[in-house]
């Protein structure tokens, strides 16, 4: 499969056709029922003859005062037998639709119509592939940064799923005033992987120390937030309107802030902390609590839950804690899934 995507893997429309000897009125009715703007015209041998568009009907039938119920499709069809094959790249299908000013084009295999593809489907599929490529790149970069820390196996995968669960529950809550939509959820899941990108600047004697950090070492470790923000600022200067970079910067810079203002690096308080960072903060702390470190064993879900609840209104946004209460079973499922995958590997 090409990176552009193929018509056969994208088209969702059923095969709707019209015969050349049928009337324009019958064709128009079929277009209306199917919600499409053109129909493949089929000849007596069941092979594609051409394409009838709604524009043909308007210009050559209605504008001329002809009777749609008496006019034959073949008499007004102006489109040639244009079509895409199942292996046609989406970009070629889009170019064809733009050139002929139509919104759908038939998919033909061995001379027979197998389906239809719309301009909207082609555009949506390409956008999906671009998003997938972007997210894969983000995740690969984040994994490279994470590889320096030998204790955080599958941390990125787990927190991605945790923040997704929290954000989806909060999405339709009226108190968020429409701040969280589908795009917000997808961006948060994707950009969550970059939260610790600044750790690439933390020296090994701190990052890989087999034990608790001293106060001075902890101060060095805390710089990963500002270093991560600075790294993403470089990209934002070149692409200032890119939403996923802006959200990634918010999470990287402020996922260690606390709603009572005692967090770092900037001591932000309450809603001064961006919503994406507030959501991520809880997911990140939960995963740290349930994970083993050289200086502690992994906590049970119950212990981690109690710590999260005790931090409501001081460390964590109460709205995010409420989401956590409603998503506990989902958190347990995520934890079990990655535990099972590790054991099966």
N, C-alpha and C positions, 0 to 999 in steps of 0.2 A: 504494500500500500504506500502511495506517495504521501509526503507530509501535507500535501494540499487536501487530501481526502478524496474519495471517489464517489461518484453519483450513486452507485449501487448500495453503498453503506450509509448513505445519508437520506435518500428519498423516503418519505413517509406516506405519499399519496397513493391511493388505490388506482388501478387502471380504469380510467373512464374515457371512452372513445365515442366517435360518431361516424356513421357510414356516409360516404359521399352522396348517396342518393336520398338521404334523409333530409328533412326540411331544416331551415335555419331556426325556426321556432322550436323544434325538438332539441336542437343543439344548445340554444340559449337556455332552455329549461334545464338541460343536463348540467350546464355550467353553473347555473344558480344553485342547483341541489348539491353539487360537489364543492361549491365555493372556490372555483378556479376561473382563470381568465382566458383560457384557450383549451381546445380539445384536439387530440390527434384524429386525423381523418383516415378511415380505413377503407381500402378498396375491396373488390369482390374476392380477391385472393387472401384477404385478411392481413395484407401487408400495408405499411404506412404509405399513404399518398401525399399527405401534407398536414398543415396545422391551420385550424380555424380559430381566430381570436375574436374577442368581444369587439375589438376595434374594427375588424372586417364587417361585423354585423352592423355596427353603428354607422360606419361610413358608406358601405356599399348597399345596405338594405334599408335601414330606417331613414337615412338622409336622402336617399333616392325615392322614398315613398313606396318602396316595393313591399309586398305582403310577405312577412316572415313565414307564415304558414304555408305559402305556396312556393317559396324560393328554395332551390336545392343548395345544399352545402357546397357542392363541387363548383357551382356557378359563381360563387362569391369568394371562395377561398383564394387568398393571395399569397399565403405563406408556402414556401417550398417544403419538401419533406426533410426539414431540419430536425435533428435529434442528437442525443448523447448516447454513448454506449455505457454499459455498466462500469467500465474502467476509465471513463472520461474524468479527468481532474475537475474539481469543483470550479477552479478559476476559468476553465474553458467553458463550462456551462454558464457561468455568470456572464462571460463576455458575449456568448451567443444570445442570451436573453436581453442584454443591454443593446446589442446591435439591432435586434429585431423588435425592440420595445414590447416585450412580453414578459409575463411574470412566472410562466411555467414552460417547461420543455419536456417532451417525451423521452423516456429511456428505452432504447430499442436494442434488441439482441436477436440475431438471425432474422432480421426483417420484421420482427413482431414486437409490439409495444409491451413492455414488462412493467412499466410504472411511469410516474411523473415526478419531476423535481421542481421545486419552487425557488425563486430568487431568495426568499426569506430563509429557506432551509439551507441553501448554499452559504449565505452570509453567516447564519448562526453556527453552522458546522465549522466554518473557518475561524470564527471568533472563539469557539470552544477549543479548537486545536491550538490557537495562539495562547489562550489562557493556560492550557495544559503544559505547553512548552515553557511558558514563563514560570509556572509553579515548579516544574521539574528542575529548572535552572536554579531557582531560589533554594529548593530543597538540597540540591547537590552542593551548592556553596555552603549552606548551613551544616550539612553533614561533614564537609571538609573541616570546618571550624570545630565541630563537636568531636572529631576524631582525636584531637589533642587531649581531650578529657576522657580517660578510660573508664570512668564510673557512670557515664550517663547513657548507657545502652538503651536505645529506643525511646529516649526521653522526648525527642522531637515528635515522633509519631504519636506518643501518648498525649502530650500537651495539645497537639493539633486537634485530636479527637475530643479532649476535654473542653477546649474553648469552643469548638463547634457545637457541642451539646449545650453548653451554657448560653451561647448566643442565640441558638435556635429557640430555646425556651423563652428567652427574653424578647425575641423578635416581635411578638404580637402583644406585648404588655403595653397598655396605654401610657404608663408613666414615663416611658422612654420617648414619647412624642415623635415616633417615626424615625428615631435615630438609627435603629437596627432594621435593615432590610436584607433581602437575599444577597445583594452585592457585598454588604458589610460582613455577613457571615463568611462568604467565600474568601474575601480579602483577609479576614482575621485568621482563618485556617491556614491560608497560604503564607502570610507574613509572619505568623507565629514562629516559624522555623528560624527566623533571623534574630530572635530576641537576644541571643548570646553571641552574636557575630563579633562583638567587641572583645571576646576572650582570646582572639588571635593575638592581641597585643599584650596579654598578661604573661609575664615570664614563667618559665617552667617551674622554677623553684617555689612559686606560689601556686600555680594552677595544679601541679602534680604532687604537691606536698602530701605525704602519707600520714595525715593527722590534722588536728585542728590548727587553724591559722592564728598567728599572733595579731595583736591590734594593728601593727604596721602592715603586716601581710594582708590583713582584711581590707585595709584602706587601699592597697594596690588592687586587690580583687574587685573592689567596688568601681574602679575606673572603667570596667568593661562596659558600663552603661553609657558613659560619655564617649568612649572610644567607638562604640557601636553607632551612636548617633552621629558622630563626626564622619564615620565611613559612609553612612547613608546620606549625609548632607552633601557629600561630593557628587553622588548620583542625582540628588534632587536639584542641584544647581544646573545640571545639564537637562534634566527632565522635570521641571518644577510642577507640572500639572498631573503628574503620575500618582494616582491615589494609593496604589499599593506601596509605593516607596514612602509616601507620607505616613501611612499607617504603620509600616515596618519601623520607621524612625520613632514614632510615638511609643511603640511597644519596647523597642530596644532601649530607649532612653529612660523610660519611666515605669518599667515593670517591677521595680523594687520600691516605688513610692508607697506610702500608707495614707489612708484617708484622714488620719489624725495629724498629718503633717510631719511625722517623725521618720519618714523614709528617706531614701537617697536616690539621685544625687542633688535634687533641688528642693526637697522639703515641701513638695506640693501637697495641697490639702483638698479633700473632697472632690468636687467636680472640676477643680483645676487639673486633675489627672484625667487625661483623655479616656473615654469609655473603653476603648480597645485595650488600653493598658490595665484598667481596673479589672476587666474580665480575665485578662491573661494572668494577672498577679495571683489570683486564687488558684487557677489551674496549675501554675508553676509551683506554688508552695505545696499544694496537695501532692504533686508528683514527687517533689523532694522529700516529703514526709514518708511516703510509702516505699521509697527507694533506699537501698542499702548504701552506706558510705563507710569509708575507713574508720570514721570516728563514731558511727552509730549503726545499729541494725535498722532494718526496714520496719516502720510502724504499721500496725494493722489499720484497716479502714476506719474502725471505730475510734482509735486514738487520733488519727488524722482528722476525722470528722469533728471530734470535740475541739481540737485546736482551731479548726476553721471557724466553728460556731463561736468560740470564745473571742475570736478576732473580729467579730462583726462590729462595725462602727468605729473600730480603732485601726486595724490593719486592712480590713476589707470593706468594700462598698456593701451596705446592707442589701441592696437590690441584687447584687451578684451572689451573696450568701443565700438569699431566698431562692435564686435559680439553682444553686448547688443542692439545697434541700430537695427540690423537685427532680433533680437529675442524679440523685445518688445511685439508683440502680444502673443507670447508664454508665456512670463512673466505674462501678464494679465490673460491668460487662467489659469495658475497655481494658481495665487492669487484667482481668482474667484472660482476655484474648491475647494480649501481648505476652503474658506469662506462658500460655499454652504454646504460642508460636516459638518462644525461646526454647522451651523444653523439647519441641518437636524438631528443632533445627539440628 
